[in-house]
Amino acid sequence: MPVLRTSLLQTSVAVLLAGTMLAGCSGGSPEVAPSAEPSALASIDAAPSATPAAAATAGDGDGQGDAKVAGTDYNATAEIPCGGGKTCKAGVNRQAETGPYIDVTKPDGRPRTLFFTKDGKFLSINSAQADGSAGFKVSSRKDGDTTIIDAGPEHYEVPDAFLLGD
């Protein structure tokens, strides 16, 4: 019997990002793609089976957790809308003891980290006096299944599926 090879994460991220871009973000071109190469994305090798549980793999929607993107500490990587019609490279770590966090690389190359509770509520950003972010007014709101974060002049849109996975 042939083995079915499916990249669920690749498909999920592509569908997720397509839906996110339909919501819009300050205009601009909605050309968004996962930042990891397909070979680095979690994939599942599953032979057809009478028992679906036999094919269950962590991170495939079975509630058992996530695998890591090869060569990273992240459970998923993507590009997320980050204001002005731009996208930012992002990696989410869902195994943090206090809750998930997302490392974002802003268009100018500077890093920003977004912190969340275990149930996906936004907490805060990392900040520093040196870059002026310590004085930013930080706020968040939900728009459907997306958390919108504004921190001073910075803007981020984080889909729940990217943040929380399965």
Beta strands, then each sheet from edge to edge (+ up, - down):
strand 1: 4-6
strand 2: 44-46
strand 3: 76-81
strand 4: 87-93
strand 5: 101-105
strand 6: 111-116
strand 7: 122-125
strand 8: 138-143
strand 9: 146-151
strand 10: 154-159
sheet 1: 1+ 2-
sheet 2: 3+ 4- 5+ 6- 7+
sheet 3: 8+ 9- 10+
end
